[in-house]
Amino acid sequence: LFAGHHEPAGSQAPYQLTPRETDVLSCLQKGLHDKEIATVLGISPQTVHTHLKRIFEKLGAHTRTEAVMKFLQK
């Protein structure tokens, strides 16, 4: 579904995002909301929220836009 969006192992440093967190960020980049992300990835909205929480912690972001910007600037 998101072929080509995953970075090779070791290139995700310093963030160490999981492949699923990278999938969630790809959806965020497209402007999808939690329920839409959940549908696309086949997970619950609560699981999306958990992934977002961990992404924000790892990236030091406070908003969705900030998280995507920080990830793209790595």
Rosetta constraint file for C-alpha pairs under 8 A:
AtomPair CA 2 CA 6 HARMONIC 7.73 0.50
AtomPair CA 2 CA 23 HARMONIC 6.89 0.50
AtomPair CA 2 CA 26 HARMONIC 7.62 0.50
AtomPair CA 5 CA 22 HARMONIC 7.64 0.50
AtomPair CA 5 CA 23 HARMONIC 7.80 0.50
AtomPair CA 5 CA 26 HARMONIC 7.41 0.50
AtomPair CA 6 CA 19 HARMONIC 6.80 0.50
AtomPair CA 6 CA 22 HARMONIC 6.81 0.50
AtomPair CA 7 CA 11 HARMONIC 6.10 0.50
AtomPair CA 7 CA 12 HARMONIC 6.44 0.50
AtomPair CA 8 CA 12 HARMONIC 7.50 0.50
AtomPair CA 12 CA 16 HARMONIC 5.33 0.50
AtomPair CA 12 CA 17 HARMONIC 6.59 0.50
AtomPair CA 15 CA 58 HARMONIC 5.82 0.50
AtomPair CA 15 CA 59 HARMONIC 6.29 0.50
AtomPair CA 16 CA 58 HARMONIC 7.77 0.50
AtomPair CA 17 CA 21 HARMONIC 5.82 0.50
AtomPair CA 17 CA 22 HARMONIC 6.41 0.50
AtomPair CA 17 CA 55 HARMONIC 7.26 0.50
AtomPair CA 17 CA 58 HARMONIC 7.59 0.50
AtomPair CA 18 CA 22 HARMONIC 6.30 0.50
AtomPair CA 19 CA 23 HARMONIC 6.28 0.50
AtomPair CA 20 CA 24 HARMONIC 6.26 0.50
AtomPair CA 20 CA 51 HARMONIC 7.92 0.50
AtomPair CA 21 CA 25 HARMONIC 6.21 0.50
AtomPair CA 21 CA 51 HARMONIC 5.98 0.50
AtomPair CA 21 CA 52 HARMONIC 7.57 0.50
AtomPair CA 21 CA 55 HARMONIC 6.62 0.50
AtomPair CA 22 CA 26 HARMONIC 6.17 0.50
AtomPair CA 23 CA 27 HARMONIC 6.41 0.50
AtomPair CA 23 CA 41 HARMONIC 7.93 0.50
AtomPair CA 24 CA 28 HARMONIC 6.23 0.50
AtomPair CA 24 CA 37 HARMONIC 6.86 0.50
AtomPair CA 24 CA 48 HARMONIC 7.32 0.50
AtomPair CA 24 CA 51 HARMONIC 7.35 0.50
AtomPair CA 24 CA 52 HARMONIC 7.53 0.50
AtomPair CA 25 CA 29 HARMONIC 6.08 0.50
AtomPair CA 25 CA 67 HARMONIC 7.83 0.50
AtomPair CA 25 CA 68 HARMONIC 6.36 0.50
AtomPair CA 26 CA 30 HARMONIC 6.59 0.50
AtomPair CA 27 CA 31 HARMONIC 6.59 0.50
AtomPair CA 27 CA 32 HARMONIC 5.66 0.50
AtomPair CA 27 CA 37 HARMONIC 6.14 0.50
AtomPair CA 28 CA 32 HARMONIC 5.45 0.50
AtomPair CA 28 CA 33 HARMONIC 7.35 0.50
AtomPair CA 28 CA 37 HARMONIC 7.90 0.50
AtomPair CA 28 CA 64 HARMONIC 6.94 0.50
AtomPair CA 28 CA 65 HARMONIC 7.98 0.50
AtomPair CA 28 CA 68 HARMONIC 7.09 0.50
AtomPair CA 29 CA 65 HARMONIC 7.96 0.50
AtomPair CA 29 CA 68 HARMONIC 6.23 0.50
AtomPair CA 32 CA 36 HARMONIC 5.72 0.50
AtomPair CA 32 CA 37 HARMONIC 6.02 0.50
AtomPair CA 33 CA 37 HARMONIC 6.10 0.50
AtomPair CA 34 CA 38 HARMONIC 6.08 0.50
AtomPair CA 34 CA 45 HARMONIC 5.72 0.50
AtomPair CA 34 CA 48 HARMONIC 6.21 0.50
AtomPair CA 34 CA 49 HARMONIC 7.11 0.50
AtomPair CA 35 CA 39 HARMONIC 6.24 0.50
AtomPair CA 35 CA 44 HARMONIC 7.78 0.50
AtomPair CA 35 CA 45 HARMONIC 5.43 0.50
AtomPair CA 36 CA 40 HARMONIC 6.19 0.50
AtomPair CA 37 CA 41 HARMONIC 6.03 0.50
AtomPair CA 37 CA 45 HARMONIC 7.66 0.50
AtomPair CA 37 CA 48 HARMONIC 7.06 0.50
AtomPair CA 38 CA 42 HARMONIC 5.61 0.50
AtomPair CA 38 CA 43 HARMONIC 4.80 0.50
AtomPair CA 38 CA 44 HARMONIC 5.29 0.50
AtomPair CA 38 CA 45 HARMONIC 5.24 0.50
AtomPair CA 38 CA 47 HARMONIC 7.80 0.50
AtomPair CA 38 CA 48 HARMONIC 6.19 0.50
AtomPair CA 39 CA 43 HARMONIC 6.60 0.50
AtomPair CA 39 CA 44 HARMONIC 7.66 0.50
AtomPair CA 43 CA 47 HARMONIC 6.36 0.50
AtomPair CA 43 CA 48 HARMONIC 7.12 0.50
AtomPair CA 44 CA 48 HARMONIC 6.47 0.50
AtomPair CA 45 CA 49 HARMONIC 6.24 0.50
AtomPair CA 46 CA 50 HARMONIC 6.28 0.50
AtomPair CA 47 CA 51 HARMONIC 6.23 0.50
AtomPair CA 48 CA 52 HARMONIC 6.13 0.50
AtomPair CA 49 CA 53 HARMONIC 6.14 0.50
AtomPair CA 50 CA 54 HARMONIC 6.36 0.50
AtomPair CA 51 CA 55 HARMONIC 6.07 0.50
AtomPair CA 52 CA 56 HARMONIC 6.05 0.50
AtomPair CA 53 CA 57 HARMONIC 6.28 0.50
AtomPair CA 54 CA 58 HARMONIC 6.09 0.50
AtomPair CA 55 CA 59 HARMONIC 6.00 0.50
AtomPair CA 55 CA 61 HARMONIC 7.89 0.50
AtomPair CA 55 CA 67 HARMONIC 7.32 0.50
AtomPair CA 56 CA 60 HARMONIC 5.53 0.50
AtomPair CA 56 CA 61 HARMONIC 4.70 0.50
AtomPair CA 56 CA 62 HARMONIC 6.27 0.50
AtomPair CA 56 CA 63 HARMONIC 7.59 0.50
AtomPair CA 56 CA 67 HARMONIC 6.31 0.50
AtomPair CA 57 CA 61 HARMONIC 6.74 0.50
AtomPair CA 59 CA 67 HARMONIC 6.40 0.50
AtomPair CA 59 CA 70 HARMONIC 6.78 0.50
AtomPair CA 59 CA 71 HARMONIC 7.34 0.50
AtomPair CA 60 CA 67 HARMONIC 7.77 0.50
AtomPair CA 61 CA 66 HARMONIC 5.56 0.50
AtomPair CA 61 CA 67 HARMONIC 5.12 0.50
AtomPair CA 61 CA 70 HARMONIC 7.66 0.50
AtomPair CA 62 CA 66 HARMONIC 6.59 0.50
AtomPair CA 62 CA 67 HARMONIC 7.28 0.50
AtomPair CA 63 CA 67 HARMONIC 6.21 0.50
AtomPair CA 64 CA 68 HARMONIC 6.34 0.50
AtomPair CA 65 CA 69 HARMONIC 6.13 0.50
AtomPair CA 66 CA 70 HARMONIC 6.03 0.50
AtomPair CA 67 CA 71 HARMONIC 6.16 0.50
AtomPair CA 68 CA 72 HARMONIC 6.11 0.50
AtomPair CA 69 CA 73 HARMONIC 6.13 0.50
AtomPair CA 70 CA 74 HARMONIC 6.38 0.50
